[in-house]
Amino acid sequence: MASVSAPASEAWSDTAAWQGLVERHGRLFEPWIDGAAVGLVPRAAADAGAGRMLAWVRRGGMMHVETRPFGGFGDCGVAVLFVAEPGALEGIHERLDDNALGAMKLMLRQGGMLLYVLAPKSQLLDDGYEDFLETLGLAFMGACR
């Protein structure tokens, strides 16, 4: 398996700015259980099954943004994985102080970012992901509950 280095742009390494984003939107993450996590990887890393991943993780009742090794979909330790086409995360990063989650939602709709749900729906509900996913326009529960 070939290793893919981290993308050169600041968007992939600026954990402090991403930390500010998750703190500003803390209400979306309050329902998450400890250990709940989503990851973001560049398309090249997803294709190669190796590289670096930006992870948003709930630990100790707080959200943490960190970088982690990405070794493929099967063992990445997140329930939801966003795979970013070249330039997509940079576009969201530019909006960190101005509706970044809206930019992320737009990237998902336009195909600049792909979504892989790696956990069953029941686990997503039990672990508290519903509000976060609905904010991104991913209303996986539908109208009937």
Secondary structure by P-SEA (a helix, b strand, c coil): cccccccccccccaaaaaaaaaaaacccccccccccbbbbbcaaaaaacbbbbbcccccccbbbbbbbbbcccccccccbbbbbccaaaaaaaaacccaaaaaaaaaaaaccbbbbbcccaaaaaaacaaaaaaaaccccccccc
